[in-house]
Amino acid sequence: MKNGSQRAMPMGKREQTKIQNRQLILDAARQVFAELGYGATTVRDIIRATPLASGTFYNYFKSKEEVYQAIRDEVALAIRPRLHEERAKASTVEQFITCTFRTFFDYVSDDRINFRTIRHAADNTRVRMDTPEVVAGFEELREDIEVAIAKGLFPPVDPDMLMAAIVGVAFEVAERMLRKEPHDPTAAADFATSLFLGGVRALPYAQTELPASEEVTSNAA
C-alpha cells in the first residue's frame, strides 16, 4: 500500500482451528495437573478432559512435559512485563522489593489455576528453570537487580544470589498464601518484604492465641 500501512490478513479457518485445539489442550491440562498433580497425570487424562481425538493431541505436543512447559511459558509471558514495569519505577530498595512481591502475589491470587498447575508439577520437578520464557523472566529479574545496584538502590550484592532468593521466597510464600482464606496478597508481600529488608528479627509477630497451658505459665511468670 502507498501509505505504508498494512492490514492484517484474516486468519483462515484452519489456522483458527489449530489455535483453538492447542488452547483446549492447555486448558484441560491446567485442570488435570491441578487436580491430580503432575506426577500422576497421563497424556490420556489430558485428552479425556478435551473433546479432541487422541491423535489430535500429538499434532501439538509430544508429551505431558511439553504441555507443562507451554503452560509455564504462558504464565511467564503474562507476568514478566508487569514485574519489569513496576521494578523500573522503583526509586528505593523498599519499593523494588515490595513491588516485586506484591505484583507477583496479586497475579497468583487472580490466576490460581495456573499457579496450582505449576506448583503441583513442582512437587515432582521443583521450580524448573528450563523453559525459554521462565529462564528469560529470571534473567530479567537479575538484570533489573544489576540496574538497581548501579543506581545505588542496593549495595553491591551478588545479583544471582539475590535473584534466586527472591524467586524461592516468592513461590513458597505464594503457596502458603493460597492455603488461607481469604487470600491476602498485601499481607504476603509485607511479610516477604520485611523478611528481606530486616531479616527474621524484623518480622511482625503473628496474631495467634497461646495454648491454655502456655498462657497459664506466662501469667504465672
C-alpha positions in Angstrom: 0.0 0.0 0.0 1.3 3.5 -0.9 0.6 5.0 2.6 2.8 2.3 4.1 0.0 0.9 6.3 -0.7 -2.8 6.2 -3.8 -4.6 7.2 -3.5 -8.0 8.9 -4.7 -10.8 6.7 -7.8 -12.5 8.1 -6.9 -15.8 9.7 -8.1 -18.9 7.8 -10.4 -21.5 9.3 -7.5 -24.0 9.5 -5.3 -21.6 11.5 -8.2 -20.7 13.8 -8.8 -24.4 14.5 -5.2 -25.1 15.3 -5.1 -22.2 17.8 -8.4 -23.4 19.4 -7.3 -27.0 19.6 -4.0 -26.0 21.2 -5.8 -23.9 23.7 -8.3 -26.7 24.5 -5.3 -29.0 25.4 -3.6 -26.4 27.6 -6.8 -25.5 29.4 -7.6 -29.2 30.0 -4.0 -29.8 31.2 -4.2 -27.0 33.7 -7.3 -28.5 35.3 -5.9 -32.1 35.3 -2.5 -31.1 36.6 -4.1 -29.0 39.4 -6.4 -31.9 40.4 -4.2 -34.9 40.0 -0.7 -33.4 40.3 1.9 -33.6 37.6 3.4 -37.0 38.5 0.0 -38.8 38.5 -1.3 -37.2 35.3 -1.0 -39.0 32.0 -1.5 -37.8 28.4 -4.7 -39.9 28.3 -6.0 -37.9 31.3 -5.4 -34.7 29.4 -7.0 -36.0 26.3 -10.1 -37.2 28.2 -10.6 -33.7 29.5 -10.9 -32.4 25.9 -13.4 -33.1 23.1 -10.5 -33.9 20.9 -9.4 -37.3 19.4 -6.2 -38.9 20.8 -4.3 -38.4 17.5 -5.1 -34.6 17.6 -3.1 -34.2 20.8 0.1 -35.4 19.2 -0.3 -32.9 16.4 0.5 -30.2 19.0 2.5 -31.9 21.8 4.7 -34.9 22.1 4.3 -35.5 25.8 2.8 -34.1 29.0 6.2 -32.5 29.7 5.8 -30.3 26.6 2.3 -29.3 27.7 3.6 -28.3 31.1 6.5 -26.3 29.6 4.0 -24.5 27.4 1.9 -23.6 30.4 4.9 -22.3 32.3 5.9 -20.2 29.3 2.4 -18.7 29.1 2.5 -17.8 32.8 5.9 -16.2 32.4 4.8 -14.2 29.4 1.8 -12.9 31.3 3.6 -11.7 34.4 7.0 -10.6 33.2 6.0 -7.2 31.7 4.2 -6.2 34.8 7.1 -7.1 37.1 9.6 -5.3 34.9 7.5 -2.2 34.7 7.0 -2.0 38.4 10.6 -2.6 39.2 11.7 0.0 36.7 9.7 2.6 38.6 11.2 1.8 42.0 13.3 4.6 43.5 14.3 2.8 46.7 15.2 -0.7 47.7 12.0 -1.0 49.6 9.9 -0.1 46.6 11.9 -2.6 44.4 11.3 -5.5 46.8 7.7 -4.6 47.7 6.5 -4.2 44.1 8.2 -7.4 43.0 6.4 -9.4 45.7 3.1 -7.5 45.6 2.8 -7.8 41.8 3.6 -11.5 41.8 1.2 -12.3 44.7 -1.6 -10.3 43.1 -1.1 -12.3 39.9 -1.1 -15.6 41.8 -4.3 -14.7 43.7 -6.0 -13.7 40.4 -4.8 -16.7 38.4 -4.8 -19.6 40.9 -5.3 -22.4 38.5 -2.1 -21.6 36.6 -0.1 -21.3 39.8 -1.5 -24.5 41.2 -0.6 -26.3 38.0 3.0 -25.1 38.3 3.2 -25.9 42.0 1.7 -29.4 41.7 4.3 -30.2 39.0 7.0 -28.6 41.2 6.2 -31.2 43.8 8.0 -33.6 41.4 10.3 -31.3 39.5 10.8 -28.4 41.9 10.9 -25.0 40.3 12.3 -25.9 36.9 14.3 -23.2 35.1 14.4 -24.9 31.7 11.6 -23.3 29.6 12.7 -20.3 27.5 10.2 -17.7 28.9 10.8 -18.8 32.5 14.6 -18.6 32.1 14.1 -15.2 30.4 12.0 -14.0 33.4 14.6 -15.0 35.9 17.3 -13.3 33.8 15.2 -10.2 33.6 14.9 -10.1 37.4 18.7 -10.4 37.7 19.3 -7.7 35.1 16.8 -5.4 37.0 18.8 -6.1 40.2 22.0 -5.1 38.4 20.4 -1.9 37.3 19.2 -1.2 40.8 22.7 -1.8 42.1 24.1 0.6 39.6 21.6 3.2 40.7 22.6 2.8 44.3 19.3 1.2 45.4 21.1 -2.0 46.5 24.6 -2.4 48.0 26.9 -4.4 45.7 25.4 -7.8 46.4 25.6 -10.9 44.3 22.7 -10.4 41.8 22.4 -14.1 41.1 22.1 -15.0 44.8 19.5 -12.2 45.3 17.6 -13.3 42.3 17.4 -16.9 43.5 16.4 -15.8 47.0 13.5 -13.6 45.7 12.3 -16.4 43.4 12.4 -19.0 46.1 10.6 -16.9 48.7 8.0 -15.7 46.1 6.9 -19.2 45.1 6.9 -20.6 48.7 5.1 -17.7 50.3 2.5 -17.6 47.4 1.8 -21.3 48.0 1.1 -20.6 51.7 -1.0 -17.6 50.8 -3.3 -19.7 48.7 -3.9 -22.1 51.6 -5.6 -19.3 53.6 -9.0 -17.8 53.1 -9.4 -15.0 52.2 -6.1 -14.7 50.2 -4.2 -11.6 51.2 -1.5 -10.6 48.7 -0.8 -7.4 50.6 0.0 -9.3 53.8 2.1 -11.8 51.9 4.0 -9.0 50.3 4.5 -7.2 53.6 5.8 -10.4 55.2 8.3 -11.2 52.4 9.5 -7.6 52.2 10.1 -7.4 55.9 12.0 -10.7 55.8 14.3 -9.4 53.0 14.9 -5.9 54.4 15.3 -6.7 58.0 15.8 -10.5 58.4 13.8 -12.7 60.8 14.1 -10.2 63.7 12.2 -7.6 61.7 9.2 -9.8 61.1 5.9 -8.8 62.9 4.6 -11.2 65.5 1.8 -13.5 64.3 -1.5 -12.7 65.8 -2.2 -16.1 67.4 -3.5 -17.2 70.8 -1.3 -19.1 73.2 -2.4 -22.6 74.2 -4.0 -22.6 77.6 -1.1 -24.3 79.3 1.4 -21.8 78.0 -0.9 -18.8 78.9 -1.1 -20.0 82.5 2.7 -20.3 82.6 3.1 -16.9 81.1 0.7 -15.3 83.6 2.4 -17.0 86.5 5.7 -15.6 85.5 
